[in-house]
Amino acid sequence: MHVDNVLATIGNTPLIHLQRAAAHLPCKVFAKVESFNPGHSAKDRIALYMIEQAERSGHLRPGGTIIEATSGNTGFSIAMISAIKGYRCILTLTSKASQEKISLLKSMGAEVVVCPVEVDPEDPRSYYSVAHRMSEDIPNSFYLAQNFNGDNAEAHYRSTGPEIWAQTQGKITHYVCCAGTGGTLSGTARFLKEQNPAIQIIGVDAYGSVLTKFWETGEYDPNEIKPYKVEGLGKNIIPHNMAFELVDQFIKVTDKDSAVVARELARKEALMMGYSSGSALQAVFQIADQLSKDDVVVVLFSDHGSRYLGKIYNDEWMYDQGWLETPQAMIPDVKGEQAPQPEQIMPSQASYTYMISYEALVDRYKKYYRTYRMKYRKYIRQTRQNLGL
Ligand SMILES: Cc1ncc(COP(=O)(O)O)c(C=O)c1O
């Protein structure tokens, strides 16, 4: 058995029973694990569908150019599809994007335009404006615009919804999903509600996003907008793809809970998922008192954790946020130093932290500094000279 190319492997992701991470809940919880897509996220589905719809409608013709403003998973999916289908791919990113992310996109032939992060979306220099302008200037180009392109939600209506319905044999009672553009939540929810209107649709949102307030009051309140760390969920605009009428409940989750739960998920289920997957599972925990024995919960995990190695899976970063008690795991092994004995490692309340005394910590740092100093004497001398010390 073989497939023609990697695009044939998009979709049909597994539904995995969370037997350990959700063991304390009264019902079964299943995860729809979207990292099994070849581009490691749910965005493969929408990118492929939006591009093929543009081909069908004649907006995109052979040899054309695909343009999108994206710093995340959608860019990766578009780059992958463009490489297979032979399109030129231009992605505009903000200067916040890491070098790793840029390299990832370039590896599949995408052209990357880095735009300043500190400007308003309407500013001609913003990554939205630049993408829009390029789509007007470049002949036979197509700007996907995932926030406003209705084919985003449609892709999930046609694939994710039917898959979940079949995989649960129609027994699903709750669907829990992060809301960003709203495509994954709305498209899937529309299909599920058509099969059984009693299915509860739970949208997951971030503190600092306008979505929950808009759903509650119908009011777009810019005062709700605040910076937050989780990537992918929440918005500072009202995206066209968000079908608020399908949502039964919005749950807000914190940056910290999302990070901690994602890390626990990796340890307990060996599912190393993205930051927003931690948010989605945390939302399930927050509705625990609404669940009963016969319920069947499906929670959608949007992407893979490998994109967050510098953040939630980095102990130093977690420590800097104040979410890890000690940076123990970031202390390198020093030759001759005895590794801590198991009885010295006392798990605190949360399984991801270790207790270590302050003195022991200082001691470890001193040893590390001494080794470092000896090894890099020459560079330190040079640096001191350069600084005139
Ligand atoms: C990691 C991650 N989680 C969740 C979402 C939200 O999905 P949607 O845009 O379909 O609402 C996104 C979207 O960008 C994402 O990248």
The ligand as an ORCA input file, in Angstrom:
! r2SCAN-3c Opt
* xyz 0 1
  C      -1.818     25.767     18.276
  C      -3.178     26.231     17.922
  N      -4.183     25.926     18.723
  C      -5.446     26.344     18.463
  C      -5.727     27.113     17.366
  C      -7.131     27.565     17.130
  O      -7.681     26.974     15.984
  P      -8.700     27.808     15.074
  O      -7.905     28.888     14.394
  O      -9.251     26.824     14.103
  O      -9.736     28.395     15.961
  C      -4.695     27.464     16.507
  C      -4.932     28.339     15.376
  O      -4.093     29.094     14.936
  C      -3.385     26.997     16.776
  O      -2.339     27.302     15.982
*
